[in-house]
Amino acid sequence: MVAARKPTVSPEESNNLLDSPWLKAFLKSRWFPALFSYPTLLVFGYIIYALLWGPEAASANLGTSLTWVLWWPLIPILMFTMGRFWCAICPFATTIDIVQKFFGLGRPVPAFLKKYGIWIIDAVFILITWSDHVFGIVESPRGSGYLLGLMLTGVVVTGVLFERRSWCRYLCFLGGLSGNYSRAAIVELRATPEICATCTTQSCYKGDGKTAGCPIFEFPRTMQTSANCNLCANCIKTCPNDSIRLDARPATKELWFIARPKFEEAFLAVVIVGIVLVQNVTMLSFWTPMMDFFMSVLFGSKVAAFTAIFLIAMGLPFGLMAGSAWLSGRATGESFGKNFARFGYAVIALDLAGHVAHNLFHLLAEGKAIYYNVAALFGHQVMGGAAVVSAQTIQILQFGILGLGIFGSIFTAYKIAARDKQNGMRAFWPHLVVLVIFSVVNVWLFTMPMEHRV
């Protein structure tokens, strides 16, 4: 191997967080990410126990509080700030590593999963959201426990059968969500092309004998997206030439141009608009009358009523985005599928903001439930309100986050369109109209008081 020459970059020009000696040393040490992943696995074990054998009331169950009041609201914030870092310390990922150490067969990932994995992720994400509202998973500790147990079963089976973390890359719905949101993150891990040009080891992908290669099948040398990088630091440890960089970047920058846009990834982004819509509507005062109306015309079936509302909530955003893609494609001469794929990524910023704003209610309006349930665990009964801050403060924060997401999505659509200097603005306007509609609906929903689910 010929040693690669490092490009000269002045400290003033560098955004590389690995220029910090202590951070670089920590990421290259054996303590990362083990210092986070194994404690997380222990907490996860307790959560499973609490959900299945703890109090049946969700408000009194610490497993429910830790999962839906703390973890679920914090996870999109972590995705925005640190990309898919959660995937590096996720208890499912750690379980895969342990299972493979003793029982792994190491078979190649089937071609079917490589080709259709993202569609499976899309379908599972929709199915879990539907099941939550039909069967009350969030409100039921046992239901949450069964869901996690079912996912854990899939984790173990795929861990035994297939190499690396196939579950995380091709089957995990949270991994799919993380992949989309991490594209808008403010950090990115990339290799330096000038350094990699003369490297022949490929140890960043294959491993170096001491540290495994990339667990989710990414080759840093050619990686152009953060969607499948979990910041596990394996490539930082194994690269012999210090080619890996961890750069700070403007939020949403990656979305401005996706080298190989995929319809199925854009489809997931648009579907999440409908999912966030459903999550908000089910916590508003007019939800019960709406359900009553749909049940009255659908033979009194709660399942049929919610399914109808759910399909409408999924279909409307997709229909609007499809219409704008058709109009925009006429201006650029693109096919519907290609235009939808390119501009669909612009919705991700609004998705992320809506997700954070919605779950901020759970974190700040119900957050003290965690303290009360921890106290009860040690035999102390503490009573009081669950809110951490006032409802007015929560709403101000929600609108601030929504505003940033709206700006991020509109600016992203503008940057995508601007790449076509001749027809870009004509392609931009249809998508701008749809993004404004999405934004107005979201703002309107957040003006209404939400009700607690847990």
C-alpha positions in Angstrom: 0.0 0.0 0.0 1.3 3.5 -0.9 0.8 6.0 1.9 -1.7 8.6 0.8 -0.8 12.3 1.1 -3.1 14.3 3.3 -4.6 17.3 1.7 -3.6 20.6 3.3 -6.5 22.3 5.0 -6.0 25.2 7.3 -7.7 25.1 10.7 -9.9 28.0 9.8 -11.3 26.2 6.7 -11.8 22.8 8.4 -15.2 21.7 9.8 -13.7 18.3 10.8 -14.7 17.5 14.3 -12.0 14.9 14.4 -9.4 17.7 14.5 -10.2 17.6 18.2 -7.6 15.2 19.6 -9.7 14.0 22.6 -12.7 13.3 20.4 -10.7 11.4 17.9 -8.9 9.4 20.6 -12.3 8.5 22.2 -13.9 7.4 18.9 -10.8 5.3 18.1 -10.8 3.7 21.6 -12.4 0.4 22.6 -14.8 2.4 24.8 -16.7 3.7 21.9 -19.5 2.9 21.3 -19.5 0.2 24.1 -19.7 2.9 26.8 -23.2 3.7 25.5 -24.4 0.5 23.9 -24.1 -1.9 26.8 -25.8 0.3 29.4 -28.5 1.0 26.8 -29.0 -2.8 26.4 -29.4 -3.2 30.2 -32.0 -0.4 30.3 -33.8 -2.0 27.4 -33.9 -5.3 29.3 -35.5 -3.6 32.2 -38.0 -1.8 29.9 -39.1 -5.2 28.5 -39.5 -6.5 32.0 -41.5 -3.5 33.2 -43.8 -3.5 30.1 -44.6 -7.2 30.4 -44.7 -7.6 34.2 -45.0 -4.1 35.6 -48.2 -2.1 36.4 -50.9 -2.5 33.8 -51.8 1.2 33.8 -49.6 3.1 31.3 -49.3 6.2 33.5 -47.9 4.1 36.3 -45.5 1.9 34.2 -41.9 3.1 34.1 -41.3 1.1 30.9 -44.0 3.0 29.1 -42.7 6.3 30.4 -39.1 5.6 29.4 -40.2 4.4 25.9 -42.9 6.8 24.8 -42.4 9.9 27.1 -38.6 10.0 27.0 -37.0 7.9 24.2 -39.5 8.4 21.4 -39.5 12.2 21.7 -35.7 12.4 22.0 -34.9 10.1 19.1 -35.7 12.6 16.3 -33.7 15.3 18.0 -30.8 12.9 18.2 -31.2 12.1 14.5 -31.1 15.8 13.6 -28.0 16.4 15.7 -26.1 13.2 15.3 -27.6 11.3 12.3 -28.0 7.6 12.8 -25.9 7.5 16.0 -28.8 5.8 17.8 -28.3 2.8 15.5 -24.8 2.4 16.8 -25.9 2.0 20.4 -29.4 0.5 19.8 -30.1 -2.6 21.9 -31.2 -4.4 18.8 -27.9 -3.8 17.1 -26.0 -4.8 20.3 -28.1 -8.0 20.4 -27.2 -8.8 16.8 -23.5 -8.5 17.7 -23.8 -10.8 20.6 -25.9 -13.4 18.8 -23.5 -13.4 15.8 -20.5 -13.9 18.1 -21.9 -17.3 19.2 -24.5 -18.4 16.7 -24.1 -16.4 13.5 -24.1 -18.3 10.2 -22.9 -15.2 8.3 -24.9 -15.9 5.1 -25.1 -13.1 2.5 -28.1 -10.9 2.5 -30.7 -12.2 0.0 -31.0 -10.2 -3.2 -34.7 -9.8 -2.5 -34.0 -7.9 0.7 -31.4 -5.7 -1.0 -33.9 -4.8 -3.7 -37.1 -4.5 -1.7 -35.9 -3.8 1.8 -37.0 -0.1 1.8 -40.5 -1.1 0.7 -40.7 -3.6 3.5 -39.6 -0.8 5.9 -42.2 1.5 4.4 -44.9 -1.2 4.9 -43.9 -2.1 8.4 -43.8 1.6 9.5 -47.3 2.1 8.2 -48.5 -1.2 9.7 -47.1 -0.3 13.2 -48.6 3.1 13.1 -52.0 1.6 12.1 -51.7 -1.1 14.8 -50.9 1.4 17.5 -54.2 3.2 17.1 -56.3 0.2 16.4 -55.0 -1.9 19.3 -53.8 0.9 21.6 -50.1 -0.1 21.8 -48.9 3.1 23.3 -51.6 3.1 26.0 -51.0 -0.6 26.8 -47.7 -1.6 28.5 -48.3 -5.2 27.5 -48.9 -4.1 23.9 -45.7 -2.2 23.8 -43.9 -5.2 25.3 -45.3 -7.6 22.7 -44.3 -5.2 19.9 -40.7 -4.9 21.2 -40.6 -8.7 21.8 -41.8 -9.3 18.2 -39.1 -7.0 16.8 -36.5 -8.7 19.1 -37.4 -12.0 17.6 -36.8 -10.7 14.1 -33.5 -9.2 15.2 -32.3 -12.6 16.6 -33.4 -14.6 13.5 -31.8 -12.2 11.0 -28.7 -12.0 13.3 -28.3 -15.7 13.2 -28.9 -16.1 9.5 -27.3 -13.2 7.8 -24.0 -11.3 8.0 -23.4 -8.0 9.7 -26.5 -5.9 10.8 -28.8 -6.9 7.9 -31.8 -6.1 10.1 -30.7 -2.5 10.6 -30.0 -1.9 7.0 -32.9 -3.7 5.3 -35.7 -4.4 7.8 -35.8 -2.0 10.7 -38.6 0.6 10.4 -36.7 2.9 12.9 -33.6 2.5 10.7 -35.6 3.6 7.7 -36.9 6.6 9.6 -33.4 7.4 10.9 -32.0 7.1 7.4 -34.4 9.7 6.1 -34.0 12.1 9.0 -30.2 11.8 9.1 -30.0 13.3 5.6 -31.0 16.6 7.3 -28.6 16.2 10.2 -25.9 18.8 11.0 -23.0 16.3 11.0 -21.8 13.9 8.3 -19.1 11.2 8.2 -17.2 11.0 4.9 -13.9 9.8 3.5 -11.4 12.1 1.9 -11.2 11.2 -1.8 -7.6 12.3 -2.3 -6.5 10.1 0.5 -8.6 7.1 -0.5 -7.4 7.2 -4.1 -4.2 5.3 -3.4 -5.5 3.0 -0.6 -5.8 -0.7 -1.4 -6.7 -2.2 2.0 -10.5 -1.4 2.0 -10.2 -2.0 5.8 -12.9 0.6 6.4 -15.4 -1.8 4.8 -13.8 -5.2 5.5 -12.3 -4.5 9.0 -8.7 -4.9 10.0 -8.7 -8.1 12.2 -9.2 -6.2 15.4 -12.2 -4.1 14.5 -15.0 -5.2 12.2 -15.9 -3.4 9.0 -18.9 -1.3 8.5 -21.9 -3.1 10.2 -24.4 -1.8 7.7 -22.6 -2.4 4.4 -21.3 1.1 3.6 -18.0 1.8 1.9 -16.9 5.3 3.1 -14.8 5.9 0.0 -17.9 6.1 -2.2 -20.4 7.1 0.4 -22.4 10.2 -0.5 -25.2 10.1 2.0 -25.6 9.7 5.7 -28.7 7.6 5.3 -26.8 4.4 6.1 -24.0 5.6 8.3 -24.6 4.9 12.0 -21.5 6.7 13.3 -20.2 3.6 15.0 -16.6 4.7 14.3 -15.4 1.4 13.0 -14.1 3.1 9.8 -12.3 5.7 12.0 -10.6 2.9 13.9 -9.6 0.8 10.8 -8.6 3.5 8.3 -4.8 3.4 8.1 -4.5 6.8 6.5 -6.8 8.9 8.7 -9.0 9.6 5.6 -12.3 9.7 7.6 -13.7 13.1 8.5 -16.7 14.0 10.8 -17.8 17.3 9.4 -20.3 19.9 10.7 -22.6 21.0 7.9 -25.6 23.2 7.3 -28.9 21.4 8.2 -30.6 19.8 5.2 -27.5 20.4 2.9 -27.5 16.8 1.8 -31.1 17.0 0.6 -30.3 19.8 -1.9 -29.0 17.2 -4.3 -29.3 13.5 -4.0 -27.1 11.8 -6.5 -29.4 8.8 -7.0 -32.9 9.7 -5.8 -35.1 6.7 -5.0 -38.9 6.8 -5.4 -39.4 4.5 -2.4 -37.4 6.8 -0.1 -39.3 9.9 -1.3 -42.5 7.9 -0.8 -41.6 7.3 2.8 -41.0 11.0 3.4 -44.4 11.9 2.0 -46.1 9.1 3.9 -44.6 10.5 7.1 -46.6 13.7 6.5 -49.7 11.7 6.8 -48.5 9.7 9.8 -47.7 12.9 11.7 -51.1 14.2 10.7 -52.8 11.2 12.2 -50.7 11.4 15.4 -51.8 15.0 15.9 -55.4 14.5 15.0 -55.9 11.6 17.4 -54.9 13.9 20.3 -57.4 16.7 19.4 -60.9 17.3 20.7 -62.6 16.6 17.4 -61.1 13.1 17.1 -63.9 11.3 18.9 -66.7 12.9 16.9 -64.8 12.2 13.7 -64.4 8.5 14.7 -68.1 8.4 15.6 -69.1 9.6 12.2 -67.0 7.2 10.3 -68.1 4.3 12.5 -71.8 5.3 11.8 -71.2 4.8 8.1 -68.9 1.8 8.4 -71.2 -0.6 10.3 -70.0 0.5 13.7 -66.5 -0.9 13.2 -63.8 1.0 15.0 -61.1 -0.8 12.9 -62.8 0.1 9.7 -63.4 3.7 10.8 -59.8 4.3 11.8 -58.5 2.4 8.7 -60.5 4.8 6.5 -59.2 7.9 8.2 -55.7 6.5 8.1 -55.8 5.8 4.4 -57.2 9.3 3.7 -54.4 10.8 5.8 -51.8 8.8 3.8 -53.5 9.4 0.5 -54.0 13.1 0.6 -50.3 14.1 1.0 -49.3 11.5 -1.6 -52.0 12.8 -4.0 -50.9 16.4 -3.6 -47.2 15.5 -4.0 -48.0 13.4 -7.0 -49.9 16.3 -8.6 -47.1 18.7 -8.0 -44.6 16.2 -9.4 -46.7 15.8 -12.6 -46.9 19.6 -13.1 -43.3 20.1 -12.2 -42.2 17.3 -14.5 -43.9 18.9 -17.4 -41.8 22.0 -16.9 -38.5 20.0 -16.8 -39.4 17.2 -19.2 -38.9 14.6 -16.4 -41.0 11.6 -15.8 -43.4 11.6 -12.9 -41.3 9.1 -11.0 -38.0 10.9 -11.3 -39.5 14.3 -10.4 -41.4 12.8 -7.4 -38.2 11.1 -6.2 -36.1 14.3 -6.5 -38.5 16.7 -4.8 -39.9 14.2 -2.3 -36.7 14.6 -0.2 -37.6 18.2 0.4 -40.5 17.1 2.7 -38.0 15.5 5.1 -37.2 18.8 6.9 -41.0 19.4 7.6 -41.4 15.7 8.6 -38.6 16.0 11.1 -39.9 19.3 12.5 -43.5 17.9 12.8 -42.2 14.8 14.5 -40.2 16.8 17.0 -42.9 19.3 17.7 -45.6 16.6 18.2 -43.4 14.5 20.6 -42.3 17.6 22.4 -45.7 17.6 23.9 -45.2 14.1 25.4 -41.7 15.0 26.7 -42.6 18.4 28.3 -46.3 17.9 29.2 -45.9 14.3 30.5 -42.2 14.3 31.5 -42.6 14.3 35.2 -44.3 10.9 35.0 -40.8 9.4 34.6 -39.8 10.9 38.0 -43.0 9.7 39.7 -42.6 6.2 38.3 -38.9 6.0 39.3 -39.9 7.1 42.8 -42.7 4.5 43.0 -40.1 1.9 42.0 -38.3 2.6 45.3 -41.5 2.7 47.3 -42.2 6.5 47.3 -45.5 7.7 46.2 -45.1 11.2 44.7 -48.2 13.0 43.3 -48.5 16.1 41.1 -48.9 17.3 37.6 -46.9 15.6 34.8 -46.0 18.8 33.0 -42.4 20.0 33.0 -43.2 23.5 31.6 -46.4 25.4 30.8 -48.7 24.6 27.8 -47.9 28.1 26.5 -44.2 27.4 26.6 -44.6 24.1 24.8 -46.7 25.7 22.1 -44.1 28.5 21.5 -41.4 25.8 21.1 -43.6 23.8 18.8 -44.2 26.8 16.5 -40.5 27.7 16.5 -39.5 24.2 15.5 -42.2 24.1 12.8 -41.0 27.4 11.4 -37.5 26.0 11.0 -38.9 22.9 9.4 -41.1 24.8 7.0 -38.2 27.0 6.0 -35.9 24.0 5.6 -38.3 22.2 3.3 -39.1 25.2 1.1 -35.4 26.1 0.8 -34.5 22.5 0.0 -37.1 22.4 -2.8 -35.7 25.7 -4.1 -32.1 24.3 -4.1 -33.2 21.1 -5.8 -35.0 23.2 -8.5 -32.2 25.7 -8.9 -29.9 23.0 -10.3 -31.9 23.3 -13.6 -31.0 26.9 -14.5 -33.3 26.9 -17.5 -36.6 25.5 -16.1 -35.8 25.3 -12.3 -38.3 28.0 -11.1 -41.1 26.6 -13.2 -40.4 23.2 -11.6 -40.3 24.8 -8.2 -43.7 26.5 -8.0 -45.9 23.4 -7.9 -43.9 21.9 -5.1 -43.9 25.3 -3.2 -47.7 25.3 -3.3 -47.9 21.8 -1.8 -45.3 22.5 0.9 -47.3 25.6 1.9 -50.4 23.5 2.2 -48.6 21.0 4.3 -47.2 23.8 6.4 -50.5 25.5 7.0 -52.2 22.3 8.0 -49.4 21.5 10.5 -49.5 25.0 12.0 -53.3 24.9 12.3 -53.2 21.5 14.1 -50.6 22.8 16.6 -52.9 25.8 17.5 -55.3 23.3 19.1 -54.8 21.9 22.6 -53.6 18.3 22.7 -54.9 15.6 25.0 -52.7 13.1 26.8 -52.4 9.5 25.4 -50.3 8.1 28.3 
